[in-house]
Amino acid sequence: MNKKNLLLLILVVVFSLTGCSVKSEVVVDYNGRVTEKVMVLTNSAAFENDNYSKEQMIENVISNYYAALDYRGYQNDIVVGKEESGATFSHDYDNICSYFQDTGFNQYVYPHVSCSEDDYYITIQNDTEYIPYCSDCSDWPSLNNVELRLTLPIKAEAHNADQIDGNTYIWKYDENTTDKDIYIKINKTVLEENKKEVEKQNEEKEKEKVVVVVSIVVGVIVVLGVIALILYKKYKSNKLEY
């Protein structure tokens, strides 16, 4: 694990003073670009302080890791709730393999997850063992609720997700999880076909917008022309009367 990943892992450790929940939402767009949003929450009581607000306490924790977060290109927002508080971290990637390679928030479940591709498929799977929950480990977070949601623009060719919601594949980990793998296979041909179809639909929508705009402009011109003609006729009529 490199230094920058370790710093982000330590950030999760700091948040897990009384147990920590982590929810990663990873969305793959039709063009292959990826958006990652990670919510790291712990008991709000962990941030209670007589001299500072919860927002200030959370900000103080995050500020120690700005260098690591900036290095990875993460944006962060503070979350304050009645029961749980923490922060969300978001980042964009060029493709799904760059996400699994560069994300700073997957080492708390597996030391490494591989993303490989050939001419036909993109295959994602852990190539190291699952890190089990540890309530008394001083150097590892007590993650009693971890959820990874991976949303694809198409259906996966194969997977071992715990739950499926449309094209969203969900893996869940808690304190009772002892051994678990992550695996998903994506058909590149179907992915490319979907991209072409979406781009075609987008082009048609743009053409429809142009047609609508032109129709509106022509309609306005016609209405103004009719009004102008009516006013002109009235003017001529009034001029003849005088």
N, C-alpha and C positions, 0 to 999 in steps of 0.2 A: 504494500500500500504506500503510495507516495505521500509526501508531506502535506500537500494541499488536501488530499482526500482525508488524511488523518485529522486535519484541523476541522473539517466539516463533521467528521464523526465525533470529535470532542464536543462540538457544538450541540449535537444530539444528546451526548452524555450529560452536559450541563442542564439541558432542559428536562432530563429524566430524573429529577430529584426524588419524585414520589411515584415513579412509573410514567412511561411516556407512550403516546400514540403517534404513529406516523402514517400519513396517507399520501401516497404518490399518485397523481393523475397525469398520465402520459398520453397525449393525443397525437396521432400521426395523421397529417393532412393528406389530401388526395395527391399532392405534388411531392410527398415524401418528407416534407419538413415536420419537425417534432416540437411540440410545446410541453414542457414539464412544469408541474406545479406541485410542490411538496408542502404539506401542512404538518408542522411539528407542535404538538400540544402536550401539556402536562397539567397537573392540578393547579388551579389558580392560586391556591394557598401558598404555593412555592414562591410566588412573586409578591407576597404581601410584605410591606415594610412601613414603619411608622413615619419615615422621612421622605419616601418616594412613592410615586404612583406605580401601578403595575406596568403601565406603558413605559415609564422611565426605567424600571427594573429590567424589563425585557430588552429595551434598547441598549442598556448597559451590557447585557450579556452578548447581544449580537455585535456590538461595536468592537469587541475583542477579536472578531473574526472577519472584519470587513476586508482585510487583505486577501484571505482565502476566497471569500464570496465574490469579490471583484475579479480575482484571477480567473474564476470559473464563469464570470459574467452573470451572476445571479442578482435578481432584484428581490427585495424582501418587504413584507408588510407585517405589522404587528397585529396580533389577534388577542382581544381581551374578552373573556366570557365569564359567566357566573361560576361555572364549574371547571372549565378548562381554558387555558390561555397559552400563548406561544407566538408563533410566527409562520408565515407562508413564504416560500422561496420559489421563484419562477425563473425559467431559462428556456431559450429556444436553441434548436439544433438543426443542422442541415439534413440529417437523415437518422434513422432509428439506430444504426450501428454507432454513429457518433454519440448518440445519447448514452448508450450503454458503456461506451468507452470513456466519456468525459463527465458523466454525472457524478456529483459528490455525495449522492444520497442513496447508494445501493449497497455500500459495504457493511451496513448494519444487519443485513440478512445473509448475504453471501460475500466472501472475500472477492470473488470475481465472477462475472457473468459474461459469457462469450456471445458475440454476434458475428456470424460468418455468413457468407453468401457465395453462391455459384451462379451459373447461367440461369438457373430455374427457381431457386428458393433462397430466402433469408431465414436462417435458423438461429434462434435465441435459446440458450440454455446455460445453466450454471455449470462451470467446470471445476468448482470447489464445493465442499460440503456446506450444508446449511449451518448457520450459527444459532444454536438453541438459546432460548430465554435463560437469563441468569439474574436472579434477584439480588445476589450479594457480590457480584463482580464489581470491583472498584474501577476497573479500566474498560468497562463495556456497559452500554445503556440497558436499563431494564425495560425492554420493549415488549409490553404485554398486549399491544394491539397495533399490528402493522398491516397495511393494505396497499397493494399495488394494482392500479387500474390502467390497463393498456387498451386504448381505443384505436382501432384500425379503420381505414376507409373501406375495407373489404372484410369478408369472413376469412378466418385463418384456415390454412390447409390442415393443420393438426395442432393440438395443444393439450395441456394438462391443467388448465385453469380450474379453480374451485367453483367458480360461478361465471355465468355468461349473461350479459345484458345487451342484446343486439350484437353489435360488433365490438363491445367492450368486454375484455377478458380480465377477470379479477382473481388475484391470489391473496389469501389471508394467512397471517401468522399470529400466534398468540403464545401465552406461557405454556400451553399444552402441546405445542408443536415440537416434535422431537427430531423428525427427519423429513425433509421435503425438497423436491426439485422444482425448478421452473423450466418450462419448455413450451415453445410456440414456433410454428413453421408458417411462413408466408409465401404464397405463390407470386413470383415476380411478374409472370405473364398476366395474371389476373389484375395485379396491381397496375401494370402499365395500361391495360385495357380500360380499367376504371378511370385512370388519369385522363386518357384520351376522351372518354365519354363525358367526364365532368368538364373538361376544357371545351368540348363541343357545345355542351349545355350552356356554359358561361358565355361563349361567343353568340349563341342564339339569344340569350337574355340581353346581351349588349345591343344586338341588332334590334330586338324588340323595344328596348329603351329609346334607341335612335328614332325608330318609327313613331313611337308615342310622342317624343319631343317634337319631331317634324310635324306630326298631325296636330299637335296643340298649337304650334306656331302658325301653321296654315289656317287652322280654325280661328285663331285670334285675328289674323290678317283679314280673313273673309268677314268676320263679324265687324271689324273696324271699317272695312270697305262698305258693308251694307249700311252701317250707321252714318258713315260719311255721305253716302248716296242719298239717304233719307233726309239728312240735314240740308244737303245741297238742293234737293227738290223743294223743301220747305222754304229755303232762302229764295229760290227762283219764284215760287208762288207768291211769297210776301212782296217781292220786288215788283211783280206785275200788278198787284193790288194797289200799290202806291203810285 
